[in-house]
Amino acid sequence: MPIYNTYMTSYEENYLDKRPQDLCHMCGRCCRVVTTTRPYEELVKMAETGDEGAYDFLKIFEPYVSLEEARAVDKELVDNVIQRSCIDGNLDKSELTFYKCKYLLDDNKCSIYEARPALCRHCPSTPWAVVPPGCGFEAWLFLKREETKQKIRKSKEDLLELKLLRSKMKKPEDLIKIDAVVNKIYGMIESYKKYGSENW
């Protein structure tokens, strides 16, 4: 498990460092209609038990009363999120809550820009972030998803080679080393399971 955590931390830092922020069109759509992978009630409980990410999110974003209220603000974005999250992912439509930023101004500027939390500074935070159609990050995120899928496919090929290598090894210390690498690869593949890594 420590291997997996180290890998994910370095991956996220590497991804965030390479994200070309100049691709942002400053349209404000990603601040007007936002959702998360967790239902609202779960976010509230997480914030109450000290989860800093959930606390920061709920401090910045307030939920729309209904799906239709969010649709009235940006139907295309809401429908895109539903399609990506509920068809490609494993979310039920009833679990989705849409939010709006409390600090977005009419000119699409952030009224707390200098003090905005990390979740805003890091948006889009993963290649699987659902962005508005036409977002400047759209093509770049697609390329990053494809790169990740290629890495997972290569890792699965490595697993086959390691299985063959393991059958030829006799020394316990060699088997331990191979098993450590295999576990690391399985941990990486598992970390992308919610994005469908078992099918890549």
N, C-alpha and C positions, 0 to 999 in steps of 0.2 A: 504493500500500500504506500509506503513512503516514496517508492520509485515513481508511482503514478502521480502523486502529488507534486513531486519535483518536476516531472515532465509537463504537467498542466500549467504550473506557475511559469516556467520558462517559455512555454508556448504562448500563453496569454501575453506575457511581457513582450515577446518577440512580435506577435501579431499587432499589439497596440503601438509598438515603436515604428512599425512599417506602414501603418495606416496613413494614406495620403489625405490629410485633413482638407487640403485645398479642393478636393472633389465635391465638398458640400456646396449646394446651391443657395443655402440660407433661406429656404422657402418656408421653414417653420412647421411643415407638415408632420415631421416626426415628433414634434413637441405638442401639437394640437391633438393628435390621436395616437396613444401609446397603449401597449398591453404588455403583459408578462407571461411567463410560462406557469405561474402559480395563481390560483384563484385569490380573489381579494381577501376573503376570510383568513386564508392561510398566511397571506402577507401581513395582515394585522397581528396575528398570533406571533409570527416571527419577529415583528418589530417590538412587540410587548416583551418578548423573551431575550431581547438584546441583539438581534441580528441587525448590524449596521446598514447593510445594503437595503433591507426591507424598510428600515426606519427612514433612510435618506430618500428612498423612492416615494414613500407616503408623505414625506415632508414637502416634496416638490410637486407631486401629481395628485389630483383629486379625481375620483371616479365619475364617469358619466352615469346618469340615472338609469339609462337603458341603452341597449344596442342601437336602437333607432335614433337616439339622441346623438350618439357618436357617428352614425351613418349620415346624419344631417350635416355634420361638420365636414366629413370626407368619406363618402360612400365607397369610392374606389379603393382607398387605403384599407378601410374596414373589411371589405370583401376580399382583398388580397391577403390580409392577415388570417381571415377565417379559412381561406383556401389553403394557405401554406401551413398553418398551425393544426388544422383539423384533418386535412387529407394527407399531407406529407408527414406530419407529426402524429402524436398520439393524444391530442387534446380533444375533448368534447366541447362543442360550441357553447354549451351552458357553463363551462368553466372559465370562459373568457370574460374579462372585465376590461373595458377601455377607459383610459384616463386622459386628462388634459393638464398641461403644465400651468401652475398658478402664476408663473412669472414671465410668460411670453407676452411681449407687447404687440400692439397692432401692426407694427412695421417688421415683425418677425425677429426682433432683437430680444435678447434675454436681459431682464431687468436686474439679475443677480449674476451676470456673466463672470465677473472676477471671483465670486465666491461660490460658483456652482459646484455641486458635489462631483465625485469621481464618475458616477454613473452617467452624468451628462458629458463630462470631458472625454469619456471613453466610447461614446456612441458613434457608430455601431460597434458593439463590444466583441462580437464574434462574427465569423463568416456566415453564420446562420441567422443573423439578425434579419427580421422582416422589415424592409424599408419601403417607403412609399414608391409606387410605380413612377419611373422617371427620375428617381433619386440619383445624384451624382455617384454614389457608391455602388449602385446596382451591378454594373458590369464587373467592377473590381471584386465585389463580394462573391459573385459567381465564379470568377477565376480562383479565388482563395478556397471556395468549397471544393472545386475540382482538384486543386492541388492536394487538399486534405484527403479526398477520396483516393487519389493516386497513392498517397503514402500508406493508407489503410490497405489497399490492394497489394502493395509491395510487402507490407508486413505480414499479410496472410500467406504470401508466397514464401516468405522467410520462415513462417511456422512449419510449412511442409518440409523445407530443407532441414530445419532443426529437428524435426521428428525423425527424419532419415539419419541424420548425424547421431542423434541420441541412441538409435538402435545399434550403431557401430561402436559406441563408447562403452568402456568397461569400468574405468576408474570412477569411484564415487565423487571425487572432487570435480571431475569433468561433467558428470551428470548434474551436480549442484549448479555449476555455472550455466549450463544449458537451460536448466529449469528456471533460473533467475531471469534469463533473457526472455524465455517463453512467457513467464508471468508478467514481465514488463510489457510485452507486446499485447497480451490479452487485456491488461489494464488500459492500455491506450485505445484498443478497439472498443472496449466497454464504455470508455468515457464519451464515445461518439454514438452510443447505441440509440439515444433519443433522436438522433438525426438519421438513423437507418443504416448504421455501419455494418450490420449483419448481412445486408444485401449488396454491399459494394464489392 
